[in-house]
Amino acid sequence: MRFRIMTYNIHKAIGVDGVFAPDRILEILRHHNADIVLLQEVDRAAPRSNHIDLGSYLARELSYRHRAVSMNVHMKKGKYGNATLSRYAIGRQRNIDLTIGRYKRRGAQHTRILVQNAHTSALVDVFNVHLSLRARLRRKQVQMLFECGDLANLPVRQPCIIAGDMNDWPGSLKRQRFNRADFICASGRRPGSRWAIKTFPSYAPTAGLDKVFYRGEMRLLQIFKSRLKLARVASDHLPVIADFEVSPSGD
């Protein structure tokens, strides 16, 4: 079975021009037509985004029947966090707190998704993450994620994806953390490269902050960043889109 997943830091739907325009995000999501969409910096009830529940709005407008929304940062008015939109049923969802001390709150949203077609199905565990800007904290947050029961108890053969805004400018997390846990970096610019597809800043990308890692009985078919002209304006990040093939459960 094939499915498409996208990770996208939408920057609260506020573009590099400073304009709040969720319709631009809608157009980009509609164009790439992913089955599972991982969003970061998704506002709820915040004045800067017209008090809209962005996760619910995007899911409704694009007819994603299933969604999970986890708020990590609470402001004086409103909050924001991660959202996972899915065409497939979400059987489990939980927000894993990756906050360290008094630093900015961070989280990883775990969803267990039943990827299916008319004949077969397979469970895929998906972790939607947004890590710290500080390298030391990023390393600790990834270690916290690997040690939490949601991930630590997963069999290595179980299809699993960890994706999102890693904020990993030097590309060191792959070697220091993910390789040791048997994860493959789908978003590397070439096999074995520490450097990822460049996604930030969107209008002239110089860093690969938005990454996709995977493990288990699944195969990467292709991965690419959006080249839509609109995507260079709609957010300060470019979305990354990956197509995978997964075997039916039990095969």
C-alpha positions in Angstrom: 0.0 0.0 0.0 1.2 3.5 -0.8 0.5 6.6 1.2 1.8 10.2 1.1 2.8 12.1 4.2 3.7 15.8 4.5 5.4 17.7 7.3 4.9 21.5 7.3 5.7 24.3 9.8 2.9 26.7 8.8 4.1 29.5 11.0 0.5 30.1 12.3 -0.5 30.7 8.6 1.4 34.0 8.8 3.5 34.4 5.7 6.9 36.0 5.3 5.0 39.1 4.2 3.5 39.3 7.7 0.0 38.5 6.4 -2.3 36.0 8.1 -3.7 34.0 5.2 -4.8 30.4 5.9 -6.2 30.1 2.4 -2.6 30.0 1.1 -1.8 27.1 3.4 -5.0 25.4 2.2 -4.0 25.8 -1.5 -0.5 24.3 -0.8 -2.0 21.3 1.1 -4.6 20.8 -1.5 -2.0 20.8 -4.3 0.2 18.1 -2.7 -2.7 16.0 -1.6 -1.1 14.1 1.2 -2.9 11.3 3.1 -1.3 12.3 6.4 -0.3 15.9 7.2 1.9 16.9 10.1 1.7 20.5 11.0 3.7 22.6 13.5 2.9 26.1 14.9 -0.8 25.7 14.6 -2.8 28.4 16.5 -5.9 28.1 18.5 -7.9 31.1 19.7 -4.9 33.5 19.2 -5.6 37.2 18.2 -2.8 37.1 15.6 -4.7 34.4 13.7 -8.2 35.9 14.2 -9.0 33.5 17.1 -9.4 30.6 14.6 -8.8 27.0 15.6 -6.4 26.4 12.7 -6.2 22.7 13.0 -9.9 22.2 12.9 -10.3 24.8 10.1 -7.7 23.2 7.8 -9.1 19.7 8.5 -12.7 20.7 7.7 -11.9 22.7 4.6 -9.8 19.9 3.1 -12.2 17.1 4.2 -9.7 15.3 6.4 -12.0 13.1 8.5 -9.5 12.5 11.3 -7.3 14.8 13.2 -5.3 15.2 16.4 -4.4 18.6 17.8 -2.0 19.1 20.7 -1.3 22.5 22.2 2.2 23.0 23.6 2.6 26.7 24.1 0.1 28.7 26.1 0.1 32.5 25.6 -1.8 35.2 27.4 -4.4 34.9 24.7 -4.5 31.7 22.7 -2.1 28.8 22.3 -0.3 26.8 19.6 1.2 23.4 18.9 1.1 20.5 16.5 -1.7 19.0 14.5 -2.0 15.8 12.5 -4.6 15.5 9.8 -5.4 12.2 8.3 -7.6 10.5 5.7 -7.2 7.3 7.7 -8.5 6.4 11.1 -6.4 7.5 14.1 -6.5 4.7 16.7 -4.4 6.3 19.3 -3.2 9.8 20.0 -1.1 11.3 22.8 1.0 14.4 23.3 4.4 13.6 24.7 5.9 16.5 26.7 9.4 17.3 25.6 9.8 20.5 27.6 13.0 20.9 29.6 13.1 23.1 32.6 11.9 26.6 32.1 12.7 26.6 28.4 10.0 27.0 25.8 7.5 24.2 25.8 7.9 21.5 23.1 6.1 18.4 22.3 5.8 15.3 20.1 2.4 14.2 19.0 2.0 10.4 18.7 -0.7 9.0 16.5 -1.3 5.4 15.5 -2.8 5.5 12.0 -4.6 2.7 10.2 -3.4 3.1 6.6 -5.7 1.2 4.4 -7.3 0.6 1.0 -10.3 -1.4 -0.2 -8.5 -4.7 0.5 -5.8 -4.4 3.1 -4.6 -2.3 6.0 -1.4 -1.6 8.1 -0.7 0.3 11.3 1.8 3.1 11.1 3.0 4.9 14.2 3.6 8.6 13.5 5.4 11.2 15.7 4.9 14.8 14.8 7.7 16.8 16.5 8.9 20.4 17.0 12.2 20.6 18.7 14.2 23.3 20.4 16.3 25.9 18.8 19.2 25.0 21.2 21.3 22.0 20.1 21.8 20.7 23.7 18.1 20.7 24.3 17.3 19.1 20.9 19.6 16.2 21.8 17.9 15.8 25.2 14.4 16.0 23.6 15.2 13.3 21.1 16.5 11.1 23.9 13.4 11.7 25.9 11.3 10.7 22.9 13.2 7.5 22.4 13.0 6.6 26.1 9.2 7.2 26.4 7.0 4.1 26.3 5.2 5.2 23.1 8.4 4.7 21.1 10.6 2.5 23.4 8.0 -0.3 23.4 7.5 -0.4 19.6 9.1 -3.4 17.8 11.8 -2.3 15.4 9.9 -3.9 12.5 6.8 -1.8 13.2 6.4 0.9 10.6 7.2 4.2 12.3 7.8 7.8 11.1 9.3 10.7 13.1 8.9 13.9 11.2 8.6 17.6 11.8 10.6 20.8 12.4 13.7 19.5 14.0 15.5 22.9 14.1 18.7 20.9 13.5 20.8 23.3 11.6 24.1 21.3 11.6 22.4 18.0 10.8 23.9 16.2 13.8 20.8 14.5 15.2 20.9 11.9 12.4 24.3 10.6 13.5 24.1 11.3 17.2 20.5 9.9 17.8 18.5 8.6 14.9 21.0 6.2 13.4 21.6 4.6 16.8 17.9 3.8 17.0 17.8 2.2 13.5 16.0 5.1 11.9 16.7 6.1 8.3 16.8 9.7 7.2 14.4 10.0 4.3 15.0 13.7 3.8 18.8 13.5 3.3 20.0 15.3 0.1 21.7 12.0 -0.8 22.3 8.6 0.8 24.5 8.9 3.8 24.6 12.7 3.8 24.2 14.6 7.1 22.5 17.4 5.2 18.8 17.4 4.6 16.6 18.9 1.9 16.8 22.7 2.4 13.5 24.2 3.6 14.3 27.3 5.6 13.9 30.2 5.1 11.2 29.4 2.5 12.0 32.3 0.1 15.8 31.3 -0.1 16.4 28.0 1.7 19.8 27.5 3.3 19.0 24.9 6.0 17.2 21.6 6.2 15.2 22.0 9.4 12.2 19.9 8.4 13.1 16.3 8.4 11.5 12.8 7.9 12.9 9.7 9.6 11.5 6.2 9.3 11.9 2.7 10.6 10.3 -0.7 10.2 8.8 -2.6 7.3 8.2 0.2 4.9 9.9 1.6 1.9 10.5 5.2 0.8 9.4 5.8 -2.8 10.3 9.4 -3.1 10.7 12.6 -1.1 10.8 16.3 -2.2 10.1 19.8 -1.0 7.3 21.9 -2.4 8.4 24.0 -5.3 5.2 26.0 -5.5 5.8 29.8 -5.8 3.1 30.3 -3.2 5.0 28.1 -0.7 7.9 30.6 -0.7 5.5 33.2 0.8 2.8 31.3 2.8 5.2 30.4 5.7 8.8 30.8 6.6 9.3 27.0 6.1 8.7 24.9 3.0 6.8 21.7 3.3 8.4 18.3 2.8 6.4 15.5 1.1 7.3 11.8 1.2 5.6 8.8 -0.5 6.0 5.4 1.3 4.9 1.9 0.6 4.0 -0.3 3.6 3.1 -4.0 3.7 -0.3 -5.1 5.1 -0.2 -6.0 8.7 0.6 -9.6 9.3 2.5 -10.1 6.0 
